């Protein structure tokens, strides 16, 4: 994430795309740990970045809006109006570049982070709303189609880089990487997750080198690495996941990913206390600039089967219906999502996630009114595959259902959507 400003005693802006707010707070108004940057409030109420900049300027906060300005008269008029309102405007990208939807503000004195999201037109679907989950395999072979996920393949690192370039050209600003490792590397401890030459780390380095402006997220969990397919190591009797031992491994794993260049680590394991442990480990390793997407409300859903095919955890476990109910949320329990939200916020999560998305729109909506954090929603493999299956039978129109399903998730309150439809939907939106 490129650093746009480094002035001491000023709030710095880190961007995950092409737009950032560079805000300098007066010494009399320091950031306090656990509080939000003022701009985050406005952004999450749906205001545009321009309106947020005006709002901050009116509070007497020196504000610089860094953005791409088009060649048309409207763009120049907006710049003039902002400057008249006391906002400094600086163009940093070629005309026509998409605006980023996520920014991270960092107080250099305290290290306090605040992620903000510019939702723009609240329910208008844009390529920048979408995050593309991608599967990577070792070697130099051809793409490996995933039978249960039509149109999705596992890619070698070379093809993964090509795909990331194509996605960025379509206006997608972020990808989430998931490895499918050689089964011979799996064991009961998931030890391959801590190898410095791990597949996913090599993939991250290659993508960041080739497409530096692309935000890269990685999964922090052990299910791709364990012989039993669970998200953590098991207790001595094998009856459940050992929460505390798993958390220690995940914290070390997150540091490795941060050093490889990951922008956001995404712990999907659902262990208690892992967000705080990961935040402390990242800070201790000098990776304060690495953000955390917490899988806050990850339900024990029946819709994960195709994903488990993709990463090989179903084959390891011998079933797609691996029972993870002791650590994932009960689908019947709504209140637990709010408890998890408060815990993740307190432990230092920068973004919170709901998974699955389409079946849990009520949870997305509820969290939207309960937090100022950006909300991610994961349209999972089963949601994707069932739409494809019905379309193949001629019962539903693929394009219409794809679009409607994603609009519904955004309408519920999601700031970003992880979806296997990302590439096709972005191409349609840009057509």
Kinemage of the C-alpha trace (Angstrom):
@kinemage 1
@onewidth
@group {chain A} dominant
@subgroup {mainchain}
@vectorlist {calphas} color= white
{ca unk a 1} P 0.000 0.000 0.000
{ca unk a 2} L 1.712 3.191 -1.126
{ca unk a 3} L 2.328 5.825 1.518
{ca unk a 4} L 1.079 9.194 0.335
{ca unk a 5} L 2.181 11.374 3.243
{ca unk a 6} L 4.761 10.982 5.985
{ca unk a 7} L 4.770 14.346 7.732
{ca unk a 8} L 5.384 13.902 11.493
{ca unk a 9} L 2.481 14.632 13.849
{ca unk a 10} L 0.067 14.415 10.948
{ca unk a 11} L -2.377 11.686 10.152
{ca unk a 12} L -1.070 9.640 7.235
{ca unk a 13} L -3.185 8.099 4.516
{ca unk a 14} L -2.539 4.674 3.071
{ca unk a 15} L -4.550 3.736 0.019
{ca unk a 16} L -5.667 0.428 -1.410
{ca unk a 17} L -6.365 1.928 -4.809
{ca unk a 18} L -6.523 5.393 -6.355
{ca unk a 19} L -8.229 7.551 -3.731
{ca unk a 20} L -7.125 8.678 -0.291
{ca unk a 21} L -7.884 11.328 2.279
{ca unk a 22} L -4.737 12.871 3.761
{ca unk a 23} L -5.916 14.435 7.016
{ca unk a 24} L -3.854 16.411 9.525
{ca unk a 25} L -5.395 16.559 13.000
{ca unk a 26} L -4.639 19.478 15.281
{ca unk a 27} L -2.481 18.557 18.314
{ca unk a 28} L -5.442 19.402 20.564
{ca unk a 29} L -7.490 16.629 18.933
{ca unk a 30} L -5.281 13.529 19.076
{ca unk a 31} L -6.556 10.130 18.080
{ca unk a 32} L -7.354 7.902 21.025
{ca unk a 33} L -7.070 4.135 20.795
{ca unk a 34} L -10.447 2.604 20.108
{ca unk a 35} L -11.930 5.706 18.469
{ca unk a 36} L -12.683 6.368 14.844
{ca unk a 37} L -11.172 8.993 12.566
{ca unk a 38} L -13.863 11.690 12.051
{ca unk a 39} L -14.035 11.050 8.324
{ca unk a 40} L -15.039 7.445 8.871
{ca unk a 41} L -18.416 8.511 10.220
{ca unk a 42} L -19.371 10.435 7.120
{ca unk a 43} L -18.033 7.843 4.740
{ca unk a 44} L -20.065 5.107 6.319
{ca unk a 45} L -23.213 7.171 6.127
{ca unk a 46} L -22.876 6.905 2.373
{ca unk a 47} L -21.324 10.294 1.602
{ca unk a 48} L -18.904 10.597 -1.273
{ca unk a 49} L -15.219 11.239 -0.672
{ca unk a 50} L -15.700 14.793 -1.934
{ca unk a 51} L -18.438 15.475 0.603
{ca unk a 52} L -16.334 13.950 3.346
{ca unk a 53} L -13.430 16.220 2.447
{ca unk a 54} L -15.757 19.242 2.626
{ca unk a 55} L -17.075 18.087 5.963
{ca unk a 56} L -13.599 17.715 7.440
{ca unk a 57} L -12.564 21.123 6.091
{ca unk a 58} L -15.557 22.731 7.775
{ca unk a 59} L -14.409 21.232 11.075
{ca unk a 60} L -11.168 23.142 10.636
{ca unk a 61} L -9.185 20.019 9.754
{ca unk a 62} L -6.725 20.506 6.922
{ca unk a 63} L -7.787 18.065 4.244
{ca unk a 64} L -6.270 16.962 0.964
{ca unk a 65} L -8.354 14.938 -1.463
{ca unk a 66} L -6.078 12.840 -3.662
{ca unk a 67} L -7.994 11.646 -6.676
{ca unk a 68} L -8.168 11.070 -10.417
{ca unk a 69} L -9.750 14.007 -12.241
{ca unk a 70} L -11.318 13.483 -15.631
{ca unk a 71} L -10.833 15.747 -18.617
{ca unk a 72} L -14.485 16.730 -18.775
{ca unk a 73} L -15.879 19.991 -17.454
{ca unk a 74} L -17.696 18.276 -14.602
{ca unk a 75} L -14.435 17.031 -13.134
{ca unk a 76} L -12.808 20.435 -13.318
{ca unk a 77} L -15.913 22.060 -11.843
{ca unk a 78} L -15.833 19.648 -8.906
{ca unk a 79} L -12.194 20.475 -8.239
{ca unk a 80} L -12.947 24.201 -8.326
{ca unk a 81} L -15.894 23.796 -5.962
{ca unk a 82} L -13.857 21.734 -3.512
{ca unk a 83} L -11.044 24.266 -3.502
{ca unk a 84} L -13.567 27.014 -2.855
{ca unk a 85} L -14.661 25.052 0.220
{ca unk a 86} L -11.099 24.939 1.519
{ca unk a 87} L -10.231 21.456 0.317
{ca unk a 88} L -6.871 20.893 -1.351
{ca unk a 89} L -7.150 18.651 -4.399
{ca unk a 90} L -4.248 16.788 -5.966
{ca unk a 91} L -4.515 14.500 -8.994
{ca unk a 92} L -2.284 11.434 -8.767
{ca unk a 93} L -3.619 9.097 -11.443
{ca unk a 94} L -4.342 9.297 -15.174
{ca unk a 95} L -7.775 10.464 -16.192
{ca unk a 96} L -10.362 7.726 -16.146
{ca unk a 97} L -8.713 5.672 -13.383
{ca unk a 98} L -11.277 4.133 -11.037
{ca unk a 99} L -11.563 5.539 -7.539
{ca unk a 100} L -10.687 3.281 -4.655
{ca unk a 101} L -13.340 2.360 -2.169
{ca unk a 102} L -11.144 1.530 0.784
{ca unk a 103} L -8.584 3.662 2.566
{ca unk a 104} L -6.646 3.162 5.785
{ca unk a 105} L -5.798 6.182 7.915
{ca unk a 106} L -2.865 5.781 10.302
{ca unk a 107} L -1.800 8.036 13.162
{ca unk a 108} L 2.026 7.951 13.043
{ca unk a 109} L 2.291 8.811 16.737
{ca unk a 110} L 0.070 6.061 18.111
{ca unk a 111} L -0.193 3.651 15.187
{ca unk a 112} L -3.974 3.857 15.429
{ca unk a 113} L -5.614 2.645 12.218
{ca unk a 114} L -9.035 3.412 10.817
{ca unk a 115} L -10.288 1.842 7.615
{ca unk a 116} L -12.850 3.868 5.730
{ca unk a 117} L -14.966 3.112 2.710
{ca unk a 118} L -16.518 5.523 0.231
{ca unk a 119} L -19.798 3.899 -0.707
{ca unk a 120} L -20.705 6.525 -3.298
{ca unk a 121} L -24.141 5.745 -4.723
{ca unk a 122} L -25.312 3.463 -1.938
{ca unk a 123} L -26.918 0.699 -3.989
{ca unk a 124} L -25.250 1.161 -7.374
{ca unk a 125} L -23.138 -1.891 -8.144
{ca unk a 126} L -19.643 -1.092 -9.429
{ca unk a 127} L -16.576 -3.204 -10.287
{ca unk a 128} L -14.804 -1.581 -7.333
{ca unk a 129} L -17.376 -3.186 -5.014
{ca unk a 130} L -16.162 -6.649 -5.952
{ca unk a 131} L -13.301 -8.744 -4.598
{ca unk a 132} L -12.272 -11.752 -6.691
{ca unk a 133} L -11.411 -14.952 -4.786
{ca unk a 134} L -8.729 -16.863 -6.717
{ca unk a 135} L -7.290 -20.357 -6.261
{ca unk a 136} L -3.594 -21.004 -6.827
{ca unk a 137} L -1.680 -24.258 -7.350
{ca unk a 138} L 2.002 -25.046 -7.664
{ca unk a 139} L 3.769 -25.824 -10.910
{ca unk a 140} L 3.394 -24.496 -14.446
{ca unk a 141} L 0.461 -26.544 -15.651
{ca unk a 142} L -2.706 -25.471 -17.397
{ca unk a 143} L -5.661 -24.106 -15.418
{ca unk a 144} L -7.482 -26.836 -13.476
{ca unk a 145} L -11.270 -26.438 -13.820
{ca unk a 146} L -13.210 -27.014 -10.607
{ca unk a 147} L -16.125 -29.256 -11.571
{ca unk a 148} L -18.451 -28.013 -8.818
{ca unk a 149} L -17.755 -24.346 -9.657
{ca unk a 150} L -18.419 -23.745 -13.373
{ca unk a 151} L -16.081 -21.163 -14.866
{ca unk a 152} L -13.636 -21.253 -11.930
{ca unk a 153} L -10.184 -22.862 -12.146
{ca unk a 154} L -7.114 -23.312 -10.020
{ca unk a 155} L -4.271 -21.312 -11.532
{ca unk a 156} L -0.519 -21.643 -11.441
{ca unk a 157} L 1.319 -18.503 -10.345
{ca unk a 158} L 2.029 -17.440 -13.935
{ca unk a 159} L -1.655 -17.613 -14.885
{ca unk a 160} L -2.677 -16.086 -11.567
{ca unk a 161} L -0.636 -12.983 -12.385
{ca unk a 162} L -2.273 -12.771 -15.816
{ca unk a 163} L -5.711 -13.045 -14.225
{ca unk a 164} L -4.913 -10.317 -11.721
{ca unk a 165} L -3.804 -7.982 -14.498
{ca unk a 166} L -7.053 -8.652 -16.366
{ca unk a 167} L -9.156 -8.068 -13.254
{ca unk a 168} L -7.434 -4.765 -12.536
{ca unk a 169} L -8.135 -3.586 -16.080
{ca unk a 170} L -11.813 -4.368 -15.501
{ca unk a 171} L -11.844 -2.052 -12.472
{ca unk a 172} L -11.574 -4.675 -9.734
{ca unk a 173} L -9.325 -3.364 -6.991
{ca unk a 174} L -8.796 -6.419 -4.774
{ca unk a 175} L -8.302 -10.182 -4.880
{ca unk a 176} L -8.360 -12.851 -2.177
{ca unk a 177} L -5.928 -15.739 -2.633
{ca unk a 178} L -6.518 -19.346 -1.570
{ca unk a 179} L -3.915 -22.100 -2.074
{ca unk a 180} L -4.445 -25.727 -3.084
{ca unk a 181} L -1.306 -27.428 -1.829
{ca unk a 182} L 0.120 -30.860 -2.577
{ca unk a 183} L -1.647 -33.373 -0.266
{ca unk a 184} L 1.752 -34.801 0.630
{ca unk a 185} L 2.551 -31.531 2.449
{ca unk a 186} L -0.450 -31.812 4.746
{ca unk a 187} L -0.256 -33.044 8.331
{ca unk a 188} L -2.226 -32.798 11.544
{ca unk a 189} L -0.520 -29.547 12.565
{ca unk a 190} L -0.843 -27.711 9.246
{ca unk a 191} L 2.904 -27.115 9.422
{ca unk a 192} L 3.154 -26.201 5.717
{ca unk a 193} L 1.329 -22.948 6.562
{ca unk a 194} L 4.472 -21.680 8.316
{ca unk a 195} L 6.955 -22.420 5.547
{ca unk a 196} L 8.632 -19.288 4.226
{ca unk a 197} L 8.458 -20.737 0.722
{ca unk a 198} L 4.740 -21.546 1.018
{ca unk a 199} L 2.788 -21.476 -2.234
{ca unk a 200} L 0.540 -18.607 -1.213
{ca unk a 201} L 3.522 -16.437 -0.182
{ca unk a 202} L 5.212 -16.959 -3.539
{ca unk a 203} L 1.914 -16.103 -5.223
{ca unk a 204} L 1.556 -12.902 -3.194
{ca unk a 205} L 5.061 -11.733 -4.096
{ca unk a 206} L 4.471 -12.405 -7.779
{ca unk a 207} L 1.135 -10.571 -7.849
{ca unk a 208} L 2.379 -7.547 -5.900
{ca unk a 209} L 5.399 -7.242 -8.173
{ca unk a 210} L 3.344 -7.489 -11.370
{ca unk a 211} L 0.259 -5.510 -10.277
{ca unk a 212} L 1.389 -3.254 -7.412
{ca unk a 213} L -1.835 -1.235 -7.379
{ca unk a 214} L -3.961 -4.312 -6.659
{ca unk a 215} L -4.999 -4.980 -3.071
{ca unk a 216} L -4.168 -8.541 -2.017
{ca unk a 217} L -5.974 -10.363 0.774
{ca unk a 218} L -5.030 -13.803 2.071
{ca unk a 219} L -6.838 -16.402 4.112
{ca unk a 220} L -5.475 -17.077 7.593
{ca unk a 221} L -6.694 -20.551 8.524
{ca unk a 222} L -5.269 -24.069 8.534
{ca unk a 223} L -7.882 -26.016 6.553
{ca unk a 224} L -5.871 -25.966 3.288
{ca unk a 225} L -2.889 -27.385 5.218
{ca unk a 226} L -4.305 -29.971 7.648
{ca unk a 227} L -4.748 -33.647 6.876
{ca unk a 228} L -8.123 -33.623 8.655
{ca unk a 229} L -9.486 -30.496 6.890
{ca unk a 230} L -10.260 -28.467 10.007
{ca unk a 231} L -9.354 -24.802 10.368
{ca unk a 232} L -7.063 -25.491 13.319
{ca unk a 233} L -5.089 -28.181 15.094
{ca unk a 234} L -7.051 -30.749 17.062
{ca unk a 235} L -7.099 -31.573 20.758
{ca unk a 236} L -5.216 -34.638 21.989
{ca unk a 237} L -8.301 -36.855 21.685
{ca unk a 238} L -9.178 -35.428 18.259
{ca unk a 239} L -12.671 -34.463 19.372
{ca unk a 240} L -12.428 -30.716 18.752
{ca unk a 241} L -10.170 -27.914 17.606
{ca unk a 242} L -7.561 -26.728 20.106
{ca unk a 243} L -8.376 -23.019 20.153
{ca unk a 244} L -5.325 -21.592 21.923
{ca unk a 245} L -2.695 -23.628 20.080
{ca unk a 246} L -4.359 -22.735 16.794
{ca unk a 247} L -4.350 -19.011 17.587
{ca unk a 248} L -0.602 -19.042 18.124
{ca unk a 249} L -0.034 -20.694 14.747
{ca unk a 250} L -2.374 -18.266 12.997
{ca unk a 251} L -0.567 -15.244 14.457
{ca unk a 252} L 2.760 -16.524 13.109
{ca unk a 253} L 1.115 -17.268 9.770
{ca unk a 254} L -0.267 -13.725 9.531
{ca unk a 255} L 3.181 -12.215 10.104
{ca unk a 256} L 4.638 -14.324 7.284
{ca unk a 257} L 1.880 -13.121 4.963
{ca unk a 258} L 2.433 -9.496 5.951
{ca unk a 259} L 6.160 -9.734 5.267
{ca unk a 260} L 5.341 -11.185 1.836
{ca unk a 261} L 3.421 -8.014 0.982
{ca unk a 262} L -0.188 -8.827 1.783
{ca unk a 263} L -2.355 -5.753 2.337
{ca unk a 264} L -5.053 -7.455 4.395
{ca unk a 265} L -4.960 -10.733 6.303
{ca unk a 266} L -8.323 -12.428 6.684
{ca unk a 267} L -8.611 -14.925 9.556
{ca unk a 268} L -11.467 -17.233 8.540
{ca unk a 269} L -10.885 -19.821 11.269
{ca unk a 270} L -13.334 -18.454 13.881
{ca unk a 271} L -11.054 -19.185 16.850
{ca unk a 272} L -11.702 -17.098 19.956
{ca unk a 273} L -9.181 -14.314 20.518
{ca unk a 274} L -7.390 -14.670 17.205
{ca unk a 275} L -7.958 -11.078 16.016
{ca unk a 276} L -6.236 -9.599 19.058
{ca unk a 277} L -3.383 -12.110 18.877
{ca unk a 278} L -2.833 -11.415 15.181
{ca unk a 279} L -2.928 -7.645 15.690
{ca unk a 280} L -0.344 -7.847 18.474
{ca unk a 281} L 1.888 -10.123 16.399
{ca unk a 282} L 1.700 -7.850 13.355
{ca unk a 283} L 2.490 -4.752 15.407
{ca unk a 284} L 5.402 -6.468 17.142
{ca unk a 285} L 6.787 -7.446 13.732
{ca unk a 286} L 6.627 -3.855 12.495
{ca unk a 287} L 3.633 -4.540 10.247
{ca unk a 288} L 1.269 -1.913 11.632
{ca unk a 289} L 0.270 -1.111 8.051
{ca unk a 290} L -1.220 -4.571 7.477
{ca unk a 291} L -4.969 -4.601 8.021
{ca unk a 292} L -7.214 -7.368 9.344
{ca unk a 293} L -10.490 -8.510 7.805
{ca unk a 294} L -12.237 -10.505 10.511
{ca unk a 295} L -14.616 -13.253 9.476
{ca unk a 296} L -16.902 -11.927 12.186
{ca unk a 297} L -20.091 -13.797 11.372
{ca unk a 298} L -19.034 -16.984 9.614
{ca unk a 299} L -21.860 -19.465 9.873
{ca unk a 300} L -21.622 -23.251 9.883
{ca unk a 301} L -23.225 -23.340 6.462
{ca unk a 302} L -24.000 -26.220 4.133
{ca unk a 303} L -22.985 -23.981 1.216
{ca unk a 304} L -19.188 -24.377 1.486
{ca unk a 305} L -18.884 -27.707 -0.319
{ca unk a 306} L -17.548 -26.499 -3.702
{ca unk a 307} L -14.916 -24.344 -1.975
{ca unk a 308} L -13.693 -27.368 -0.068
{ca unk a 309} L -13.332 -29.141 -3.392
{ca unk a 310} L -11.303 -26.205 -4.680
{ca unk a 311} L -8.743 -26.132 -1.843
{ca unk a 312} L -8.716 -29.879 -1.227
{ca unk a 313} L -9.972 -29.847 2.360
{ca unk a 314} L -12.992 -31.989 1.423
{ca unk a 315} L -10.727 -34.719 0.067
{ca unk a 316} L -8.558 -34.535 3.185
{ca unk a 317} L -11.584 -34.968 5.426
{ca unk a 318} L -13.260 -37.514 3.153
{ca unk a 319} L -16.447 -35.444 3.034
{ca unk a 320} L -17.756 -32.083 1.844
{ca unk a 321} L -19.918 -31.920 4.975
{ca unk a 322} L -17.084 -31.479 7.464
{ca unk a 323} L -18.621 -30.610 10.843
{ca unk a 324} L -17.291 -27.270 12.089
{ca unk a 325} L -20.198 -26.372 14.334
{ca unk a 326} L -18.055 -26.177 17.464
{ca unk a 327} L -16.335 -23.039 16.178
{ca unk a 328} L -18.511 -21.591 13.413
{ca unk a 329} L -21.803 -19.842 14.187
{ca unk a 330} L -25.160 -21.585 14.448
{ca unk a 331} L -27.293 -20.571 11.413
{ca unk a 332} L -30.280 -20.146 13.732
{ca unk a 333} L -28.479 -17.711 16.023
{ca unk a 334} L -28.630 -14.066 15.035
{ca unk a 335} L -27.562 -12.496 18.327
{ca unk a 336} L -24.199 -14.254 18.360
{ca unk a 337} L -23.153 -12.225 15.315
{ca unk a 338} L -23.428 -9.026 17.366
{ca unk a 339} L -21.367 -10.539 20.173
{ca unk a 340} L -18.660 -11.516 17.689
{ca unk a 341} L -18.778 -8.016 16.182
{ca unk a 342} L -18.073 -6.342 19.513
{ca unk a 343} L -15.233 -8.764 20.256
{ca unk a 344} L -13.605 -8.287 16.848
{ca unk a 345} L -13.877 -4.503 17.056
{ca unk a 346} L -12.352 -4.495 20.526
{ca unk a 347} L -9.492 -6.753 19.412
{ca unk a 348} L -8.515 -4.542 16.463
{ca unk a 349} L -10.361 -5.729 13.351
{ca unk a 350} L -10.288 -3.159 10.559
{ca unk a 351} L -13.041 -4.710 8.415
{ca unk a 352} L -15.733 -7.199 9.468
{ca unk a 353} L -17.227 -9.914 7.300
{ca unk a 354} L -20.443 -11.888 7.005
{ca unk a 355} L -20.296 -15.326 5.350
{ca unk a 356} L -22.337 -16.600 3.532
{ca unk a 357} L -23.897 -13.452 2.121
{ca unk a 358} L -27.167 -14.119 0.300
{ca unk a 359} L -28.665 -16.297 3.020
{ca unk a 360} L -27.665 -13.843 5.738
{ca unk a 361} L -28.797 -10.463 4.424
{ca unk a 362} L -30.464 -9.808 7.779
{ca unk a 363} L -27.094 -10.197 9.498
{ca unk a 364} L -25.396 -7.832 7.041
{ca unk a 365} L -28.150 -5.283 7.596
{ca unk a 366} L -28.012 -5.644 11.347
{ca unk a 367} L -24.261 -5.193 11.492
{ca unk a 368} L -24.500 -2.195 9.151
{ca unk a 369} L -26.473 -0.367 11.851
{ca unk a 370} L -24.182 -1.608 14.626
{ca unk a 371} L -20.716 -0.610 13.416
{ca unk a 372} L -18.817 2.088 11.590
{ca unk a 373} L -16.340 -0.466 10.292
{ca unk a 374} L -16.479 -1.405 6.616
{ca unk a 375} L -18.487 -4.585 6.059
{ca unk a 376} L -17.422 -7.308 3.658
{ca unk a 377} L -19.783 -10.057 2.566
{ca unk a 378} L -18.720 -13.341 0.992
{ca unk a 379} L -21.024 -14.795 -1.650
{ca unk a 380} L -19.801 -18.336 -1.113
{ca unk a 381} L -19.185 -21.169 -3.529
{ca unk a 382} L -22.543 -22.828 -2.923
{ca unk a 383} L -24.405 -19.620 -3.702
{ca unk a 384} L -22.413 -19.262 -6.911
{ca unk a 385} L -22.810 -22.878 -7.969
{ca unk a 386} L -26.546 -23.111 -7.351
{ca unk a 387} L -27.184 -20.138 -9.651
{ca unk a 388} L -25.044 -21.778 -12.324
{ca unk a 389} L -26.810 -25.128 -11.857
{ca unk a 390} L -30.276 -23.626 -12.236
{ca unk a 391} L -29.157 -21.637 -15.274
{ca unk a 392} L -27.732 -24.759 -16.915
{ca unk a 393} L -31.099 -26.452 -16.470
{ca unk a 394} L -32.786 -23.489 -18.126
{ca unk a 395} L -34.742 -22.617 -14.995
{ca unk a 396} L -33.122 -19.217 -14.349
{ca unk a 397} L -31.295 -16.591 -16.357
{ca unk a 398} L -27.632 -16.571 -15.296
{ca unk a 399} L -26.936 -12.893 -15.945
{ca unk a 400} L -30.100 -11.585 -14.313
{ca unk a 401} L -29.734 -13.774 -11.215
{ca unk a 402} L -26.047 -12.959 -10.876
{ca unk a 403} L -26.764 -9.246 -10.964
{ca unk a 404} L -29.762 -9.393 -8.626
{ca unk a 405} L -27.938 -11.510 -6.058
{ca unk a 406} L -25.057 -9.017 -5.854
{ca unk a 407} L -27.303 -5.948 -5.776
{ca unk a 408} L -29.190 -7.491 -2.848
{ca unk a 409} L -25.961 -7.999 -0.902
{ca unk a 410} L -24.879 -4.413 -1.470
{ca unk a 411} L -28.356 -3.094 -0.691
{ca unk a 412} L -28.234 -4.903 2.648
{ca unk a 413} L -25.188 -2.825 3.578
{ca unk a 414} L -22.032 -4.528 2.317
{ca unk a 415} L -19.171 -2.210 1.383
{ca unk a 416} L -17.369 -4.956 -0.543
{ca unk a 417} L -18.436 -8.346 -1.874
{ca unk a 418} L -16.208 -11.369 -2.327
{ca unk a 419} L -17.737 -13.255 -5.230
{ca unk a 420} L -16.732 -15.761 -7.891
{ca unk a 421} L -18.861 -13.696 -10.274
{ca unk a 422} L -16.414 -10.784 -9.923
{ca unk a 423} L -14.796 -10.989 -13.351
{ca unk a 424} L -18.013 -11.565 -15.328
{ca unk a 425} L -19.931 -8.967 -13.351
{ca unk a 426} L -17.195 -6.355 -13.763
{ca unk a 427} L -17.092 -7.015 -17.511
{ca unk a 428} L -20.868 -6.552 -17.705
{ca unk a 429} L -20.785 -3.346 -15.663
{ca unk a 430} L -18.036 -1.930 -17.842
{ca unk a 431} L -19.704 -2.846 -21.113
